[in-house]
Amino acid sequence: MNKSYSIKIKDILKITKGELITGNENYECETFITDSRQIKQGEIYIGILGETINGGIYFEKAFENGAEGVIIQDIKITEEQKEKYKNKIIIRVEDTLLALQKIAEYKRSLYGEDFPIVAITGSTRKN
């Protein structure tokens, strides 16, 4: 049985309390990625705000690399960018890391309780 575990944009908006800047709220997405350089066609890029850089600044690079949509925070979208990316999805959230966690939690719930979870932990280069 091959069940789809896609999420509609309107569900993402609800669980992240995000704002849809451009795009179709009925679009269904399955894959999310946080590295704009590794985007594959149709994926959603989440620009994580880090200690030294806001990953959201790479949203246009993510589109160039095939992203269908982006989730960003603290990035001003100009009218020109809205027009340029009117057929893409741009979601603004208050906190991209929290949004990623909420999306993961929601996506995990789609699989049901009987789906096994595997965690790989560890560290490298400890002195």
N, C-alpha and C positions, 0 to 999 in steps of 0.2 A: 504494500500500500504506500503510495507516494503522496503524502499530504503536504500541501503548501504551508509554509510558515512565514508568509509575507505579512507586512504591516502596511496599512494605508497611512498616507501622510496625515489625514485627519486624526488618526489614532495617536500618531507621534505628537501632534499639536496638543492633544488632550493630556497625554501622560507627561509631557515636558512643560506644559503651559507656555508653549512657544507661539510665536507670531509668524504667520505665513506672509512673506514679503512678495514672492512670486511663485507661481506654479499651481499644479492641479492637486487639490486635497484628496482626490480619489486614486492617485497614483499608488501602486503597490510596490514596495521595495523589500528586499530580503537581506541585502548585504550592506554593512556599514564599515567604514575604514577611517583610520585616523592619520594616515600618511598619504598626502596628496600625490606623492611620486609613485605610489603603488596602486592607484585607482584603476579599476577595470570598468568597462562600459556598463552603465546603468546603476552603479553603486552610489551610496550616499556618503559624502565626506563629512566627518565631524572635526571641526577645527578646535582642538583642545587648547585652552588657555593655560600656558605653563608659567613657570617662575620667571623666565627671561623672554619669552616670545608668545605671541598669540597666534596659534595655528590657523585661526580664521583668516589671516592675511593671505593665505594661500588658496582661498576659495576659487579665484579665477583660474589658477593653475590646475586645480582639481577639475573644473569644467573643461579646460583644454585637454586634459587627460582622459575624459570620458565620463566624468561624474554626471549623474542625472540630477543630483541635488546636493545641497550643503546645509549643515547646521553650524551656526556661528554665534559668537557673542562679542559684544563691544566693537563691532565693525559697522561703520556707516556705509550704507548702500546708496549710491547716488541715483538720480533719476535716469542718467545714461546707462548705468549698470542694470537698473530695473528693466529698461527697454531691451538692452542687449541680451539679458538672460530671462526674458519674459516666458520662454518655453521651458525653462529649468525651474527647479525648486530651490528656493532660499528660505530657510527658517532661522529666525533669530530667537535665541533662548537667553535666559539670565545666566546660566552656568552650563557650559558644554560638557564638563565632566559629569555633573549630576544628570544631565540629559542622557549621556551615554549609559550611565548606570540604570536609569529608569527604562530606557529602551531595552537593555539587556534583560532586566527583570521581567518586563512585559513579554519579550520574545521567548524567554525561558518558560513562562507560564503557558505558552501555546503548545509546548511539547508534552505537557501532562506530568503527573507525579512519577510515572513508571519509567520515564526516560532517565538513564543513568548520567550522572555528572562525574567527570574526572577532573581532578585538580593536580597540576604539576607545580611543585614549589621548590624553592632552593635558592641558592645564591652562588655567585662566583667571585673570585678574587678577594676573599676575606683573608686578612692577615692574622 
